[in-house]
Amino acid sequence: MKQLITFIQKEFHHILRDTRSMLVLIGLPIVQLLIFGFAITTEVRNANIAILDNSKDEITQDIITKIESSQYFDIDRTISTNEQIEKSFKSGKIKLAIVFQPNFQYELSHSNKAQLQIIADATDPNQATTLTNYISSIVMDYQNELNQQNKLPYTIKTEMRMLYNPQLKGAYTSVPGVMGMILLLISAMMTSIAIVREKELGTMEILLVSPMKPWLVVISKVIPYFVISLINVVTILILSVFVLGLPIEGSLFLLIASTIIYIFCALSLGILISTVTETQQAAMLISLLGLMLPVVMLSGYAFPIANMPTILQILSNLVPAKWYIIIVKNVMIKGIGIEQIWKELLILSAMTGTFLIISIKRFKIRL
């Protein structure tokens, strides 16, 4: 144990004496968190929605048919009570719910006014705004069709609610994405470079023939970046709450525990990269091209996954950041417990185990 602590101290000294590396490791997350604004707004298609039809008359069915026949929405479920709306949103299965008032057709026919409510999941404010605009447009088109058939104009009033993010703050999108991207890049890229650097300089062989066991040598290289990643997590959460006004609705313990699992996954990925590269330049290239681009493009951070071709939707399941971003949004913003995110945690744990098994096997072969 004393030897392990000595190796860890050596690695910390190596990191701390490099001012530029420390600036990247600690400063980059802060800068990106404060600079990143709204995610790129894109067209949304095939969004799952829920319908609560309290009237069940001819006009509400016509409107539902028009919504369902559009290319933007798929009716995932029809619910019968208001209590089911919140459960549907927390299940993560729907992005929007539509509620028709009782006696919708009667009110429209006799008072020329009727009301429907649009409830959107605003954890992704751009998507929520887009979806509510689509629904409003469809209802307005149907209203115009009715007015052409009647002398007295009908007015269908739409009421919109944005759950979880009523002010449509961009931080609700940027914070989970920045956390997923920064933790993966720092943990994976810097770990792989640190191990490859020893091989490139020829000092890895010296470390391996020391009294320390090979796996303890690797752990001593990994622990400093684990500590730095935790520091970044604390920094991001503090800035998110006190500067950006982002609440932590769920369990802070669950959020930190999930983050630790994600960090372990990223560290194991960094170890895997170090087993397939011989130079720091190659390790950095694989880390940037193999990690950063998928995180930005396929994690759901910048672009809705549902809009992508099927093959890219399948490939997105291989990106650890996708599952972590889902966890952060559900726990931090929606206040959901472990019963709703156990699948994502299980996937991240399985990825971590897979990366470690492959790394250990390749490391032994190299020895």
N, C-alpha and C positions, 0 to 999 in steps of 0.2 A: 504493500500500500504506500509506503514511503517513497518507493521508486516511481509509482504512478503519479503521486502528488508532485514530485520533482519534474517529471516530464510535462505535466500540465502547466506548472509554473514557467517552464522553459517556453512553451508554446504561447502563453500569455505575454511573456516578455517580447517574443518575436513579433506578436501582433501590435503591441502597444508602442514599440519603437518606430513603427512605420506610420507616420502621421497621415499620409495620404490614404492608406487603407482604413484607418480609423475614421477618417472623414467620410469615406464611402459607407462604411458599415453603420455608423451612427447618424450621420447627417443626411444620407440619401432618403431614408424612410420619412424623416421629418419634412424635407423639402417636397417630396412627392405627395405626401398627405395634404400639405397646405396648398399646393399648386393644382393638383388634379381637381377638376370640376365635374360637371355632368358627363356621364358616359355618352358616347356617340349615339345620337338618335337615329334609329333605323325603323323601317316598316315592320310591323308585327303581323304575323299570320298564324292561323290555327291556334289561337289562344283558348285554353279551356275555361269555360264559364259555367256558372250555376244560375238556374232560373227558379224564382219563387213567385208563382202565379196565384195570387189570392183571389182572382176573379174567374179565371178559366172560362172566358167567353170567346166569341168569334174574333174580335179585334185583337185581343192579347195573343191568340193563337196565330193570327196573321203576322203580327210583329215578330213573334218567336220564330216563325217559319222564315221570314226575311233575314233575321239575324243568323239563323242556322245555315241558310243557303249562301251566305256571303263567304268569301275566302278568308275572312279574318277570325272567325270564331268556330269553335266546336263546343257543343253543349255537353259538358261532362256529366252533369247530374241535374235532376229536378228535385228541389227540396220543398218541404211543406211547412216549416216553421222558421221564425226569425233566429231561433237559437242555433239552427243548423248552419247558418251563414258563417259565424265565427269559426265553428269546427271545420268547415270546408276550407276556409282560408288557412287555418293552422295546419291542416293536413298537407298543404303545399300542392294540392291537385288543381286548384283554380286560381285564376288571376283577376276575375271580375265576377260580380253577382248582380242580377237584375231583379228588382222587386216591383211587381204590379200591385197597385192599390186594390182593395175590394171594390166590386161593382164598377170596374173600369169602363166597360162599354156603356153602362147605364149613365154614369157621370158624364161621359163624353157626349152621349146623345141628348141628355136633358139640360146640362149646364154648359155644354161645348168645351168642357175642360176635364182633363184627367191627368193623373200623375203616375210616373214610374220613377223608381230610385235606382241609381247606378252606384254600386259600391265596388271600389277598386283596391287592389293590393298595391300600395304606394311605396313598398320597400324598394321598388325600381320606379322612380318618379317619371322617367321618360316613357316607359312602357305603359304606366297607368294613365298618363295624359293621352297617349296615342289611342289606347283602347276606349277610353271614355269619349273621345272625339269621334271614333268610328261608330259607336253606338248612337250617339247624338245625331250623327249624320243619317244613319239608317232610319231612326225614328222620324226625323224631319222629312225625309223622302216619303215615308208612309203617310205622314200628316198632309203633305202636299197632294198626294193621290186622293185622300179622303175629301179634301177641300174642293177638288175639281168636280166631285160628285154631289156636293151639297151647296145649297145657297148660303147657309150660315157657316162661317169658318170654325173648324175644330182646333182646339189648342191642347196639345199633349205636353205637359210640363215635365221636364226631366230634372231630377235632383241628384247631384253627385256627391259622394263621400270618398275621401282618400284615407284608407286605413293605414295605421302605423307611421305614416309620414304625411300628415295633412298639409304641411307647408311646402311639400315637394322639394325638400333640400337635396342638393346633389351629393352631400356627404354621406347620405344613406346608401348610395351606390359606390362612391369612391373609397370609403373606409374599408369595407370587406375586400374589395379588389386589391387595394394597396397592401393590406395585410397578407393576402394570399400570395401576391407577387413578390413582395420584399422578403418574406420569410423563406420562400422557396429559393429565391436567387442567392440570398446571403448564406443560408444553411447549406445548400447543395453546391453552389459554385465555389464558395470560399473553402469548403471542406475538401472538395476534389482538388483544388489548386494546392492547398496546404500539403496534402499527401503526395501529389505528383511532384511538387517542388523537391521533396526529400529524395524521390527517385531520380529526378533530373540532375540533382547535385551529387548523387552517389552516396548520400548519407543514410538512405533507407536501409541499405545492407548493414551498415554499422549499427543502426538501431535494432535491427532484427537479430543480430548476433549478440546483443546485450542480454543481461539476465532477464529483462522484461519479455513477457510472452508477446507474440505478434499482435494478438487482439487487444492487449492492453496498450500497445504502441498506438494502434488506430484510435482507441478510445481517448487517449491523451491528446490526440490531434483534434478530436471531435468536440470534446467538452467545452473548450473556449468559445466555439461558435454557437454552441447551445446556450451558453450564458449570455452572449451578445444578442442572440435572437430573443431571449426573454426580456432583456433590457429594451429592445425595440418594441416588443409587445406592450410593455408597460408605458413606454413613451407614446405610442400610437393611441392607446386607450385614454391616457390623460389628455392628450391634445383633442381627441374626438369628443370627449365629454365636456371639457372646460373651454375649448376654443371653438369647436364646430357645433356644439350643442347637441351632439348625438347621444341619446340615452342608452343605458344598458338595462333593458327591460327584464331580461332573464337572469339566470344564476351566473354570477361572476366566476364562481368556482367551476361550473360546467364549461364556461367559455375558456378559462385558462387551461383546464384539463384537456379540452379538445385541441387547443392550440399546441400544447405540449406533444400530443400524438402527431399532429401535423408537422411539427418541427422534427420529431424523430423520423418521420417519413422522408422529409427533405434531406436530413443528414444521411440516411441510408442510401438515398439516391446519389448524393455526392460521393459516398464511398464507392458505389457501383461505377460511377463515371471515372473515378481514379483507377479502377482496375482495367479499364479499356483504353487508357491514354498513357503516353510516355512523357509528354511535355506539358508545361503550364499553358502554352498557347493553344494546344489541342483541347485541353480540359476547359479552358475559358470559351473556346469556340463552340464546343458541344453544349456547354451550359447555357450560353446565350441563345444559340439557334434552337437547341433542343428543349429549352425550358421557357425562356422569356416569350417567344412567339406563341407557343401553345397556350401559355397562361393568358396572354392578352386576347388571342383569337378564339380559343376553344373553351375557356372556363366560364363563359357567361358574363364576364366582367364588362367587356366593351360591346359585345354583340349577342343578341338573344340566340340561344342554342336552338330553339324551336324553328328559327328561320333558316337554319343551315341544311345543306343536303344530308340525306340519311347517313352516308358514309362518314361525314364529319361529326354528326351527332354520336355515332358509335365511337369514333376516335376520341371524342371529348371525355368519354368515361375513363380514359387512361390518364387524364390530367388530374393530379392530386388537388390542384388549386380549385377545381370545379366543386369538389365535395366540401372543401374547407369553406369556400365562400357561401355555400348553401347553409353550412352550420352557423357561420357568423351572422348571417341575415336572420336565421330562425331564432337563435338564442339571444343575440344582442338587440335586435330590433323588434321581433315578434314576441319575445318572451316565452318561447317554446322550451319544454323540458326534454330530457333524454329520450323519452318515449317516442318522440317524433324525429330524432336525429340519429338513432342507434344504427340505422343502415349506413349512413355516411361515415360514422365512426368505425364501423366494422370494415368498410371498404378501405379506409385509410390505414387501419391496422393490418389488413391483409396485404396492402401494397408495401408497407414497411417490412413485414416479414419476408415477402417475396424478394425485395431489393437486398435484404441482408443475406438471405440464403444464397442468392446468385453471387453476391460480392464475396462471401466466405469461400464459396466453391472456386471462384476464379482466383482469389488470393492464394489459396492453397496450391492451386495448379501452378501459379507463377512461382511460388517458393520451390 
